[in-house]
């Protein structure tokens, strides 16, 4: 990235709320139903229908606002945002404008070991739009179909201040925000299904300049990687344009992940283009302080606080704590397995290296459905620590647990995998290995330390991995000088 320009980035994050019904009607919000089967006259915008505010959606908005340090406005109201597009059945969207649910918050992020505070301008509620399904690509489609199932689903928009200065900061902010809404259980955070979406506003200016450059909005980014790559491309595009004297146009651009570039979609609208005015069919919201405080009392431990606690209570490093708190389910899995363990670091290693080999760290459903439950993992680690099985056998037992869903102790007992720690029994095996590998013994005596590891491996191989590594090492060190 060129040092000739300072990058200015702000993000608008849209999160679908996990309510059972839509924002202003009783239609289901379940994902994946056949097209246009979850609609009614209200969310279709039929004449004469009246919307009713979803109380749970407001509650979820308050909860999120408190978690990101916003001031919840006691007085707020909905407005009509007018625009004409096939996916919006009413030709206006019920949103919030001048009187949003909450304002003036912040979120602390960490990038490359440095902490940054990103301001949050506002959090407001609105209804989602439908979904267009194009026949082919957007540019070449001969026709498009529209599914209105999503129209009217409760949507929470969180608008940051233009405080981010790199694509890496933008990705870190989005990850932190996603973790919060998932921890609060107000949104499932599934970017592929569109329940969490992000638009980025980006401009460039000369270092030290007070005025912002011309802002460009980027849409169609459904992953952290896409957000970062789209911003990286747009920085290069705008820098090239400014270097050659080309004027940057305020517009909305789409990110094409297959081609790795942004394409112009339309000129960027201003607020007056939407002709906002107060929604006449809905009364202003007067949020009682007691309600706001009752919601505050339900706030769960948030990711940043949990990371700090894991580092303090379980002596974990910053990286391990960060990965383990990526999702609420993963953090809960680790803590349940580590509870009462004298070696929580060992538990963390098994979760990070083995459990996350099987399930993605941010897939709450997959972690909850993991065939190895936390207590079973703790039981496996106990067998290692008390010397019942070796670490090598433990890996095999782990694979069997995945398939059979049994406890480690049951598998070890049934298959006779108990570790051999009898010095007399292992002594004869060690003697045989030393006799068969006289050249390696000479290498060891000549100072080649790697030879010892080879001999240990041969003993383990001869015992099918059942020998106690500690006893084997002790026997070898005792016998080698005498050979």
N, C-alpha and C positions, 0 to 999 in steps of 0.2 A: 504494500500500500504506500502511495506517495506521501512524503512529508510536506508536500506543497499545499495540502488541503487538510482541514480538520473535518472529520466525519461527525454528523449530527443525526442521531437515530431516536425515534420514538416508536413504541409498539402499541397497537390496539388489539387486545386479546378478547375473543368472544368465547364464552364458556356456556354450553348448554347445561341447564340445571337439572338435577336428578329428581324431578318431581314426577309423580305418576300421571298427572294431567297437564294440559297446555296452560299457557299464561293467562288466557282470558276465556277458556271454555273447558268442558269436561272431557275432551278427546284424549285418548291415550298417547303417551310419548314414547312407547316402546319402539326400539330400533328394529328394522328389518321386515316390517309388515308389507304385504303386497301394496303396490302404489295406490294412493288415493282411497285407502280403506279406513284411515283414521282422520276423517274430516267431518265437519258439521257446518250448518249455516253460519255460525259465528266466525270460525276460523277461515271460512271461505268468503267472508265479507258480504253475505247476502243482505239486501236492504231490510231494515226494520229489526235487525238483531242487535243485542246489547252485550258488550263484554263485561266480565266480572273478574276482578283481580285475584290471582292465585296467592293466598296468604303464605303458603309454604315457600313460594318463590321469593317473596319479599324477605322472609326469614333467612333464607339461604344468602340473599344479597347482603343483609345486615351482618351475618356471620363472617362472610368473606371480607367485607369492609373493615370490620374490627381486626381481622387477622393481618391485614396489610396497612394497619395504622391510619385508617381514614377516619374523618369526622362524619358520623351519620347525621344527615339533615333531618330534623324533626318534621319539617314541612317540605314535601316534594310532590311532584305530580307528573302525570304522563302527557305526552304531546303527540301530535300526528306529524310524521315525517313523510312528505309526499315524493314519490318517484314512480316512474312507470316502467315496469319490467315484468315479464311473464311469470316469474316465480313469486310475485307478491299479489295475491288474489284481490286485495282491497284497493290496490294502486296507492296505498299509503301504509306505513308501518307505525304501529303504536310503540313509541320509544319514550325516552326522557331527554330533555334538552337543557333549558335554563335552570331547572330545579331538579337535579339528579338525586339519587338515593344517598350518595356519599361523595366526599371530595377530600383533597389535600392529605394524601397518605404517602407512604414510602415503603420501599422494599430494599433490604440490604443484600447484596450479592458478593461473591468472591471470585475473582478472575486472576489466575497466575499468582496466587498467594496474597493478592491485595484486595481489601474490602472497598466496595463502592456503594453509595446510597443512591438509588434511583427514585425520583419523585413520582408520585401517582396523582394525576390531575383529577380524575373522577372515576366513579363506578356507577353505572346506571343499568336499569332493567329495560328489556324490550322483548318483542316477539321475533322468533326466527322466521326466515322466509322458506319457500319451497325449494325444490332441487330440480335443476334442469339436467336432462340426460341427452347428450348430443349423439347423433348418428355419425360416428367417426370423430375426428379431431374438431376442435372449436373452429379452426380456420376453414375446414373443408366440408363441414356437416351440411347435408342437404335438408335435414329436418331435426327438430329437437322435441323431446317430450318432457312434460313437467309432472312431478310427483309432489302433491301438496301435503303429504303426511307430516313433513317437518314444519310447515307453515303454522305459526302460533306456538311452537315449543318455546318455553321460557329461556331467554338468553340474557346473560350478564356480560356487559362490555366493560373492560378495565382499560383505561387510557393512561399511558405513562406520560411523564414529561419528556421532552427531547434531551434526556440526560446521558444517553449511551453514546459512546465514542468509538465503538468497534463492533464488528459482527460477533466476536467472541462474547462481549458484554451482553449483546442482545440475546444470544443463545442461553447464556447463564441466567439472565432475567426470566426468560420464558420457562426454563427448567424449574427455577425456584417458584415461580407463580403456579405452574402446573402441579408441583408437589403440594403446595398449600391447598389448592381446591380439591385435590384428591384426598389429602389428610382430613379435610373438613367433611368429606363425603357429599359435597354439593355438586360435583361434576366427576365423571369417570375419567376425564383427561385423555380420551381416545382420539388422537389427532387423525388417524386413518379413517375413522367413521365420521369425522367432522364435528364431534362434540366439543373439541377444543380447536379453535382456529385463530390464526394470527395474521394481521396486516401490519406492514412496516412502513413508516414514513422516514425517508432519508434525504438528506441534502448535504452539500459540501460548501465550505467557506474557507477563506484564507485564514491561517492561524492568527489569532488576535482580533479578528473581525467581530463586531458586536451584532451585526445583522445576520440572520440566518440566510442560507442560500435558498434557491427555489426547491420546494418540497415535491418529492415524487412518492406516490404510494404503491407498494407492491402487495399483490394478493396471490392466493392459490399456493400457500405454503403449508404443507400438512406434516412436517416433521422438523425437529430441531436442526437437522442437517440441511434441509431445504432452506430454512430461514437464514442460516449462516452463509450458505452458498449463494443464495439470491442477493444478499446484501454485499457479499464480496464482488459479485459480478457488477452490481449496480454502481458500486464505488468506482470501479475501473471505467465503466461506461461514462459516468458523469465527469470523471477526471479527464478523460480523453476529450470530451466535448468542451470542457472549460479551457483546456490547453490550446484548442484550435479556434477559440472564440465563438463556438456554437452556443446558442441560447438554450438553457434547460427549460423545458416546458412543464408546467404543473399539470400532472396527469396521473392516471391510474394505469399501472402496468401489471401484467400477469407473469408469473414465474413458470417457465417451461423446464421441468427437471430433466426431461429426456434430452433436450438440446443444450441445457445448461445456460440459458439466457432469459432475459425478460423481454416481453413484447408489449407494445402499446395497446391498451384496451379502450380508453376513453379519456377525454379531458376531465380534470378533477373538478368536482362540484364544490361550490361554497355553501355555507349554511343557508344563505338566503335562497339558493336554488331549490332547497327542499320545502320552502314555505311552511316552516314549523308554526304550529299554533296549538294551544292547550286542547287536549282531547276532551270534547264536550260530553262524551258518554261515560266518563269516569271522574269521580270526585277526587280532589287533592288528598294525598296521604298525610295523615297526622300521626306520626309515630310517637307513642307514649314512651317517656324515658324508662319506665318500668319494663316495657317490652324489650327495649334495646339491652337493658341490663340482664334480663332473663336469657337472652340469646348469648350474651357475653359469657354467662355462667356455663354454657354448653361447649365452649371452645376446647378442642382437644389440644394436646401438646403438639406444637408445630415443628416442622423439620429442623429449623435452626436450633431450637431449644433441645430437641432430642439428640442432635449431633453433639452438642456440648455435653449433655448428660452421659452419652455413651463413652465419650472420651474420658470423662471424669470417673464414672462408676465402673467401667469395664477396661480402663487403661488402653483404649484403642487409639491408633493413629488417626490423623485427620482424614486421610484418604479412605481408610476402612470405614470410618464413621459416616463419611459422605455417601459411599455406595450403599451401605446398609440402611440408610434413611431415605433412599430415593423414593420408596413407596411405603405407605403405612403398613401394608401387609408384610413386606419384607422385614421392616424394623420389628414388627410384632413377632415374626417367626424367629428372628435372631434372639430377641429378649426371652422368649419362652424357652428356647433351647439353652440359653446361657444361665437361666435362673438357677441359682444354687451351685453352679459349676465352679470349681476352684481355678479353672483355666479358661476364662471367657475368650481370651485371644485365640485359643485352639478352636473354640466353637466358631468364632468369626472366620477363621481360615477355612473351615469346612463349608460354611455357608457361602463364602465368596468364591471358593475354588470348585466346589462340587455341586451344591444346590443350584448356583447360578449357571452352571454348565447345563442344567436340565430345564430351568425356567428363566425367562427374562426378568431382570430386576424391577421393571416398572409394570409388569403384568399382574395386577392384583388377583385376578381370577385364577391364573395359572399357579401362583404361589399358594393360594388357599387350597387348590386342588392337588398340590404336590403329594405324591404317594408316600413320601417319607415325612412324617409329622415331626414337629420340633422335639417332642419327648423321645421319639425313636432315634433321632440324630444324637441327642444327648446320651442316650443309652449306648450307642455305638462308640462315642468318644470315651465313655466310662470304661468300656472294655479295653480300649487302647491304654488308658491311663493306669488301670490296675494290672496291666500285664497279661490279661487273658488272651489278647490277640495282638499281632504286630500291625504296624501301619500299612504294610503291604497287603496283608490279609484283609484289613479294614476296607481297603479300596474294593476288593472283590465282594466283600459282604455288602458294601454300599450298593453295588450294581444289582445284587440279588434282592436287596430290600426294595429297590425301584420296581422290580418286576413282580415280586411276590407280595409286597405290602406287609411283610412280617417284621417283627422286631429283630435287632441284631443278635440278641442273646438266643432267640429261638433258632435262627439260621446257624449260628456257631455250634450250638448243642447238637442239632440234627446232622450236620455235616462233619462233625469232629474237627473243627478248625482251631481248637484251643492251642495257644502258643506253647511250644516246648521250651522250658527254662531249666531242665535238669542238666546240670553240668556233666554228670557221668554219661548220660545218654548222648549229649552233644559232643563230648570229648572224642568219641570214636569217629564221629563224622568229620570233625576237624582234622584228626590224624590222617584220615583217608584223603581229604582234600590236599593236605600238605604233601603227602606222598605222591599224589598224582600231578602236582604242579611244582616240581622242584625248581624249575627255571624261574617261576614267579617268586619263589622263596628267596632265591639268590638275588633277584632284582630288589626285593625288599631290603635285604641285608646291605645291598649296594647303595641304599638311600632313596630308592624310588617309592615314595609314600603311596602312590596310586596302587601299588601292588596289594596293599592291605585291603583296599576297597574291593579289588577283584576277588580276593580270597573269601571275604565276607559274603560276596555275592554267590560264590560257588557253594558255600555252606547253606545259604538260604535256598538255593536251587535244589540242593540234595534233600532238603527237608520240606520241599513244596511251600516254602515261605513261612513255615510254622516255627522255626527257631527264633528264640529271643535274640534280637540284634545285640543287646547289651551283653548277654552271656557269651555270644559268639566272639565279640570283640575282646572280651576279657580272656577267653581261652586262647585266642590267637596271640595276643600280646604275651601270654604266659608261655606258650609253646614255641613261638618263632625263634627266640634267642637260643633255644636248645636244639633246634633242627640242624 
